[in-house]
Amino acid sequence: MSIQNQLYLRIIDQFPNPIWRAGLDAKCDFFNQSWLKFTGRAMEQEMGNGWTEGVYKEDFDQCLKTYLDAFGKKEPFLMEYRLKHADGTYHWILDSGSPFFDEDKTFLGYIGSCYDINEAKSYSLEIESMNKTMIDRELKMIELKKRVEQLESILASK
């Protein structure tokens, strides 16, 4: 392996975001150090389909469908799902995968990178909840205003 290729592999392995790679069989054959640190698992545990053990149960089917559909079409994908973190909690991640090819345009598999969006997702859900509360209050205020107008109308007619 050339010094340049060794350097690229070291850069990928030390990249601050989780990175994975899958071969022609759609099974993962590489995870960088950030992935392993994020999940708290060993490379051997994650290899093949082992990484799916960390996918949140409710997200599993959609996650696998998105991955395999894109893989079959050799198209990029972008998906959100929850993945078990080393601390035992589940974090929302944004996973972006792309097919990769050699110089002759021969398909070699997929490479992907993940971003922990748990904090942003949490804020988004909090804002959504606050918006719902505000809309509910606004609807109650409209209803109260109608009742007051009805009472005023009854009192004015007497």
N, C-alpha and C positions, 0 to 999 in steps of 0.2 A: 504494500500500500504506500502510495506517495506521501511525502510530508504534507503536501497541500490537503490531501484527503483526510489524513490524520487530524489536521488542524480543523477542518470542517466538522468532523465527527466530535471533536472535543468541544467546539462551539455549540453544536446541537445538544450535546450531553449536559453542558453547563448553562444552557439558556434558562433565563429566569421563569419562563412559563412551561407548564407540562407539555411535552411533545411525545407523540407515539408514531409508530410505523407498522403497517400491515403488508404482508406479502401477497402473492397471487391467490392464495387460498382464503383471503379476507381475515386471516388470523394474525394477531399482533405479534411482532417479532422484535420490537424494541420499544423501550420507554426511557426517557431521559431522567436524570437525577431529580429534577423538579417534580416530575410525575410521581416518582417513588417517594419523595419527601411528602408530597401532598397526600397520597393515599396511606403512607406509613407501611407499605407492603414491599416485599422483595421482588426483584425482577422475575424470578421463577414463578411467583404467585400470579403475576399479571400476564405472563406470556400466553399466547394462544387466545382463548376466550376467558381466561382468568380475570381479566379486568372487569368483565361484566358482573362479577360478584359484588362489586362496589356500587353498581347502578341502583338507585332507589327503585323499589318494587313497582311503584305506580308509573314510573318513567321508562321501565325496561322495554316493553313492547314497542313503543314509539321510537325509542333510541335505536333499537336493533333494526327496525324497519327502515328508518331514515338512512342508517349506515349501509345496510345491505342493498337497498334500492339504488343509492348513489353508486355503490361499488359495482353493481351489475351494469349500470349505464356508463361507468367511468366518468362520472360528473362530480364536481365539487359539492359539498354540503355544508350547512351551518345549522346547528341545533343546540337547544338548551336542555339540560337534564341535571338531575341531582346525583352527585357522586360522593361516596363516603370519604370523609376527610380523616386524616391520621388521628384527630382528637375524638373520633367516633360520631361526630355530627355529619349531616349531609349538607353539602354546599352546592348551590346552583353554579353550573359552569356553562360556558359558551364554547362549543367544540366545533372547530372549523377543519374539515378534511378535504384533501385534494389528491387526485390521482397523480402519480409521478411516472415518468418515462425515461428510458435511456436515450442516448444520442440518436439512435435509429428510430425513435418514437415507439419503441416496444414498451407496452404497459408492464410496470414492475410492481404495482401495488398502490398503497395510499400512505400519505403522511399527514399528520394533523397536529394542531396545537390547541390548547385549551386556556381559557381565561376564567378565573374565579370571579363570578358576577354576583356572588351571594349578597354582598352589601348593597349593591345597586338594586337587586331584585327585592331585597327587604324594604328599601326606601320606596320602591315602586308600589309594593303591596300596601305599605303604610299610607301612601298618598291616595291610592285607590280607595282604601277604607275611609280616609278622611273625606274624600269627595262624596262617597256614598252617604256618610253622616250628614254632610252639608246639604246634599240634595234632599234627604229625608226631612231635615229641619226646614228647608225652604218649602217643601210640600205641606208640612204641618202649618207653617205660617200662612200660606195661601188659603188653606182650609179654615184657619181661625179668622182670617180677614173676611172670608165669605160668610161665616157665621155672624161676625160682628155686623156686617152689612145687612144681613137678614134681620137681626135683632133691631137695628136702627130703623129699618123699613117698617117693621111691626110697630115699634114705638111711635114712629112718625105718623102712622095711619090711625092711631088712637086719639 
